């Protein structure tokens, strides 16, 4: 019986050490309050939204520019020219 108590004590000590390691982990420390994950997800959403908006703006502007260069195809060239003319009429002369 004494040998069994020793192995149980060793097992409990290993479990306690494992719990200490887990409690010191960054994930557990970050989620100790619900404000930290909420703030993290908020910032993550802002970054995703901003990146999506900038990426879509660049992609569409490059596509419109590329289509405006294709004037030898009558349908696409005229369509792209109309889009560029509409964009230029909406934007003020000083570019702001």
C-alpha positions as CSV (number, residue, x, y, z in Angstrom):
1,X,0.0,0.0,0.0
2,X,2.9,2.4,0.7
3,X,4.2,1.9,-2.8
4,X,0.9,2.7,-4.3
5,X,0.7,6.0,-2.2
6,X,4.1,6.9,-3.5
7,X,3.1,6.5,-7.2
8,X,-0.1,8.3,-6.7
9,X,1.8,11.2,-5.0
10,X,4.2,11.2,-8.0
11,X,1.3,11.3,-10.4
12,X,-0.3,14.1,-8.6
13,X,2.9,16.1,-8.5
14,X,3.3,15.6,-12.3
15,X,-0.3,16.7,-12.8
16,X,0.3,19.8,-10.6
17,X,3.4,20.7,-12.6
18,X,1.5,20.2,-15.9
19,X,-1.3,22.5,-14.6
20,X,1.3,25.2,-13.7
21,X,2.8,25.0,-17.2
22,X,-0.7,25.3,-18.7
23,X,-1.6,28.2,-16.5
24,X,1.5,30.0,-17.5
25,X,0.6,29.6,-21.2
26,X,-0.1,32.8,-23.2
27,X,-3.5,31.5,-24.4
28,X,-4.7,30.9,-20.8
29,X,-3.4,34.3,-19.6
30,X,-5.0,36.0,-22.6
31,X,-8.4,34.5,-21.9
32,X,-8.5,35.1,-18.1
33,X,-11.1,37.9,-18.6
34,X,-13.6,38.2,-21.4
35,X,-12.5,41.8,-22.2
36,X,-9.2,40.7,-23.7
37,X,-10.6,38.3,-26.3
38,X,-13.4,40.8,-27.1
39,X,-10.8,43.6,-27.7
40,X,-8.6,41.3,-29.8
41,X,-11.5,40.2,-32.0
42,X,-12.6,43.8,-32.4
43,X,-9.1,44.9,-33.6
44,X,-8.9,41.8,-35.8
45,X,-12.2,42.8,-37.4
46,X,-11.1,46.3,-38.0
47,X,-7.9,45.1,-39.6
48,X,-9.8,42.6,-41.8
49,X,-12.3,45.3,-42.9
50,X,-9.6,47.9,-43.7
51,X,-7.5,45.3,-45.6
52,X,-10.5,44.2,-47.6
53,X,-11.5,47.8,-48.5
54,X,-8.0,48.7,-49.5
55,X,-7.5,45.5,-51.5
56,X,-10.8,45.8,-53.3
57,X,-10.0,49.4,-54.2
58,X,-6.7,48.6,-55.6
59,X,-8.0,45.6,-57.5
60,X,-10.9,47.5,-59.1
61,X,-8.8,50.5,-60.0
62,X,-6.2,48.2,-61.6
63,X,-8.9,46.4,-63.5
64,X,-10.5,49.6,-64.7
65,X,-7.1,51.0,-65.8
66,X,-6.3,47.7,-67.6
67,X,-9.7,47.7,-69.4
68,X,-9.2,51.4,-70.4
69,X,-6.0,50.4,-72.2
70,X,-7.9,47.9,-74.4
71,X,-9.4,50.3,-76.9
72,X,-9.1,48.0,-79.9
73,X,-11.9,45.8,-78.6
74,X,-15.0,48.0,-79.3
75,X,-17.3,46.8,-76.5
76,X,-14.7,46.7,-73.7
77,X,-12.8,49.8,-74.7
78,X,-16.0,52.0,-74.9
79,X,-17.3,50.5,-71.6
80,X,-14.0,51.2,-69.8
81,X,-13.8,54.7,-71.2
82,X,-17.3,55.4,-69.9
83,X,-16.4,54.2,-66.5
84,X,-13.2,56.4,-66.4
85,X,-15.2,59.4,-67.6
86,X,-17.8,58.9,-64.8
87,X,-15.1,58.5,-62.2
88,X,-13.4,61.7,-63.4
89,X,-16.6,63.7,-63.4
90,X,-17.3,62.7,-59.8
91,X,-13.8,63.5,-58.6
92,X,-12.9,67.2,-58.2
93,X,-10.1,68.7,-60.3
94,X,-7.6,68.9,-57.4
95,X,-7.8,65.2,-56.8
96,X,-9.4,65.3,-53.3
